[in-house]
């Protein structure tokens, strides 16, 4: 074997043995629901992909068939911190001790709820009043156990009340900020014609968490908290105004952001969304 060939083989072998290029750490977290379809098929592999993309903080959305303990081990193995976890309205109404136990298992500091039960597409004052009672009571209990409760807006709260204000205005006024604050999903705010930046400015320090997702331009609005998930596009390519929102969020006291891409392209789009946020455009 001549010296040139030997040198070429040695260099090739050295390159092959180099560790894979690691993605830079993401500036925000991931709502794991984004990869729900992938988790349904391969929990360990999908968790590894979350780490590979650069995420270090996550918001939980179930355990995809694993026990809570095993899911926590998988998070730990991949260096992922569960900052926040979801809880259903009925759990908040009747099962706060279990929520506290689950949060301690995962090490989560925030508990969120993403839906207030209501009939049909119309949200009513009675629905809001029931939520106020449940959330204030549960939020106090969670706070006594070192947890922070945030209600995740879903759009229907911005329906108008007879006096011209919105049900969200009513919720914000009647939910005790010592025990209940909000997670601002920018997509759902936009779906009912609200400006996410204006909401931050109107209610500073009330939005502690956010969901980042962008909306395909031309998407029709919705008042019922439902939309075609395929309208979720790469951050910065839609009509939400993500860059302006991120700038405003720094001033308004938002503590943690989570990308939530509900489209079937979520895995393919995720690296580009992270890059947009990292570049700070």
C-alpha positions in Angstrom: 0.0 0.0 0.0 1.5 3.3 -1.0 1.9 6.2 1.5 -0.7 8.4 -0.2 -3.4 5.7 -0.1 -2.5 4.9 3.6 -2.8 8.6 4.5 -6.1 8.9 2.8 -7.5 5.9 4.6 -6.3 7.1 8.0 -7.9 10.5 7.4 -11.2 8.9 6.3 -11.2 6.7 9.4 -10.5 9.6 11.7 -13.4 11.6 10.2 -15.7 8.6 10.5 -14.9 8.3 14.2 -15.6 12.0 15.0 -18.8 12.5 17.1 -21.8 13.7 15.2 -22.2 17.5 15.0 -24.4 18.7 17.9 -27.1 21.3 17.3 -26.7 24.5 19.4 -28.9 24.7 22.4 -32.3 26.1 21.6 -33.2 29.5 23.1 -36.6 28.2 24.0 -38.3 24.9 25.0 -40.6 22.5 23.2 -44.2 21.5 23.9 -43.8 17.7 23.4 -47.3 17.6 21.9 -45.6 18.8 18.7 -44.2 15.3 18.3 -47.2 13.4 19.4 -47.3 11.2 16.3 -43.7 10.3 16.6 -44.0 9.6 20.3 -46.8 7.2 19.6 -44.5 5.1 17.5 -41.1 5.4 19.3 -40.8 7.2 22.7 -37.1 6.7 23.3 -36.1 7.6 19.7 -38.4 10.7 19.7 -37.0 11.9 23.0 -33.5 11.5 21.6 -34.6 13.6 18.6 -35.8 16.4 20.9 -32.4 16.5 22.5 -30.6 16.3 19.1 -32.6 19.4 17.9 -31.1 21.3 20.8 -33.9 21.5 23.3 -33.2 21.4 27.0 -36.6 22.5 28.4 -39.9 20.9 27.6 -43.6 21.1 28.5 -45.2 17.7 29.0 -48.3 16.4 27.2 -48.8 12.9 28.6 -46.3 10.0 28.8 -47.3 8.1 25.7 -47.8 4.7 27.4 -44.9 4.9 29.8 -45.2 5.1 33.5 -44.5 8.6 34.9 -41.4 7.2 36.6 -40.1 5.7 33.4 -40.9 8.8 31.4 -39.0 10.9 33.9 -36.0 8.6 33.6 -36.1 9.1 29.8 -36.2 12.8 30.2 -33.2 12.7 32.5 -31.2 10.4 30.2 -31.6 13.0 27.5 -30.9 16.0 29.6 -34.4 17.4 29.3 -36.0 19.4 32.1 -39.8 19.3 32.4 -40.5 22.9 33.2 -44.3 22.6 32.8 -47.0 20.0 32.7 -50.7 20.0 31.7 -53.7 19.1 33.9 -57.3 18.7 32.9 -60.1 20.9 34.2 -61.7 18.0 36.1 -58.3 17.2 37.7 -58.1 20.8 38.9 -61.7 20.5 40.2 -61.3 17.2 42.0 -57.7 15.9 42.0 -55.2 18.6 43.0 -53.2 16.2 45.3 -52.5 13.9 42.3 -51.4 16.9 40.2 -49.0 17.9 42.9 -47.6 14.3 43.1 -47.1 14.2 39.3 -45.4 17.6 39.3 -43.0 16.4 42.0 -42.3 13.2 40.0 -41.4 15.2 36.9 -39.8 18.1 38.7 -42.1 20.5 37.0 -42.7 24.0 38.5 -45.6 25.1 36.3 -49.0 23.5 35.9 -51.2 24.5 32.9 -54.8 23.9 31.8 -55.7 24.3 28.2 -59.5 24.1 28.1 -62.5 25.4 30.0 -65.5 23.1 29.4 -68.4 24.9 27.5 -71.2 23.9 25.3 -70.9 24.4 21.5 -68.9 27.2 20.1 -70.1 30.0 22.4 -68.4 30.8 25.7 -70.6 32.3 28.4 -70.4 34.2 31.6 -71.4 31.2 33.5 -68.6 29.2 31.9 -66.2 32.0 33.0 -67.5 32.1 36.5 -67.2 28.3 37.0 -63.6 28.6 35.7 -62.8 31.5 38.1 -64.0 29.4 41.1 -62.1 26.2 40.1 -58.9 28.0 39.0 -58.6 30.3 42.1 -59.2 27.3 44.4 -56.8 25.0 42.6 -54.2 27.7 42.0 -54.1 28.4 45.8 -53.6 24.8 46.6 -50.9 24.4 43.9 -49.1 27.6 45.2 -49.1 26.2 48.7 -47.2 23.2 47.2 -44.6 25.4 45.4 -46.3 25.2 42.0 -47.4 28.0 39.7 -50.7 27.6 37.8 -51.3 29.1 34.3 -54.4 28.9 32.2 -53.5 28.4 28.5 -55.7 30.6 26.3 -57.5 28.9 23.4 -59.2 31.7 21.6 -62.8 31.4 22.6 -62.1 33.6 25.7 -61.8 36.5 23.3 -65.5 36.4 22.3 -67.2 39.7 23.2 -69.3 40.2 26.3 -72.4 42.4 26.0 -70.4 45.4 27.3 -67.9 45.1 24.6 -65.1 43.7 26.7 -64.0 40.1 26.3 -64.4 37.1 28.5 -60.6 37.1 28.8 -60.8 40.6 30.3 -63.3 39.1 32.8 -61.0 36.2 33.6 -58.0 38.4 34.0 -59.9 40.7 36.4 -61.4 37.9 38.5 -58.6 35.4 38.7 -56.3 36.1 41.6 -52.8 36.8 40.2 -51.3 35.4 43.3 -52.6 32.0 42.3 -53.5 32.1 38.6 -51.8 33.6 35.6 -51.7 32.7 31.9 -49.9 30.9 29.1 -50.3 32.9 25.9 -50.6 30.8 22.8 -50.0 33.4 20.1 -51.7 31.4 17.4 -55.0 31.2 19.3 -54.9 34.8 20.2 -54.5 35.7 16.6 -57.3 33.4 15.5 -59.9 35.6 17.1 -58.3 38.8 15.9 -56.2 39.7 19.0 -52.7 41.2 18.8 -50.4 39.1 21.0 -48.1 42.1 21.6 -51.0 44.3 22.7 -52.1 41.6 25.1 -48.7 41.5 26.7 -48.8 45.3 27.0 -52.3 45.3 28.4 -51.6 42.6 31.0 -47.9 42.8 31.9 -46.6 40.1 34.3 -49.8 38.0 33.8 -48.4 35.9 31.0 -45.7 33.8 32.5 -45.5 31.2 29.7 -46.0 31.2 26.0 -46.6 28.8 23.1 -44.9 29.9 19.9 -46.5 28.9 16.7 -46.9 30.7 13.4 -49.9 30.8 11.1 -50.0 30.5 7.4 -51.0 33.9 5.9 -54.6 33.9 4.7 -55.8 31.4 7.3 -59.4 32.3 8.3 -60.1 33.2 11.9 -61.9 31.0 14.4 -63.8 31.7 17.6 -64.1 28.2 18.9 -60.6 27.1 19.7 -60.3 24.8 16.7 -58.3 25.1 13.5 -56.6 23.1 10.8 -53.3 22.1 12.3 -51.7 22.2 8.8 -51.8 26.0 9.0 -48.9 25.9 11.5 -45.8 27.0 9.6 -42.1 27.6 10.4 -41.7 30.5 12.9 -41.1 33.7 11.1 -42.9 32.6 7.9 -46.5 33.3 9.1 -48.6 36.3 10.0 -48.3 36.2 13.8 -45.3 38.6 14.1 -43.1 36.3 16.2 -40.1 38.6 16.2 -42.1 41.5 17.6 -43.8 39.2 20.2 -40.4 37.9 21.5 -39.2 41.5 21.9 -42.3 42.5 23.8 -42.2 39.3 25.9 -38.8 40.2 27.4 -40.4 43.4 28.8 -43.7 41.8 29.9 -42.3 39.1 32.2 -42.8 36.0 30.1 -40.5 33.4 31.8 -40.6 30.4 29.5 -41.4 29.9 25.8 -42.3 26.6 24.2 -42.5 26.0 20.4 -45.7 24.1 19.6 -46.0 23.0 16.0 -49.1 20.9 15.6 -48.7 20.2 11.9 -47.7 16.9 10.3 -44.4 18.7 9.3 -43.4 19.5 12.8 -40.2 17.5 12.9 -39.1 18.8 9.5 -39.9 22.4 10.4 -38.5 22.5 13.9 -34.8 23.2 13.1 -35.8 26.2 11.0 -38.1 27.5 13.7 -35.3 27.3 16.2 -32.8 29.0 13.8 -35.2 31.9 13.4 -35.5 32.4 17.1 -31.7 32.0 17.6 -31.0 34.7 14.9 -33.4 37.0 16.7 -35.0 38.2 13.5 
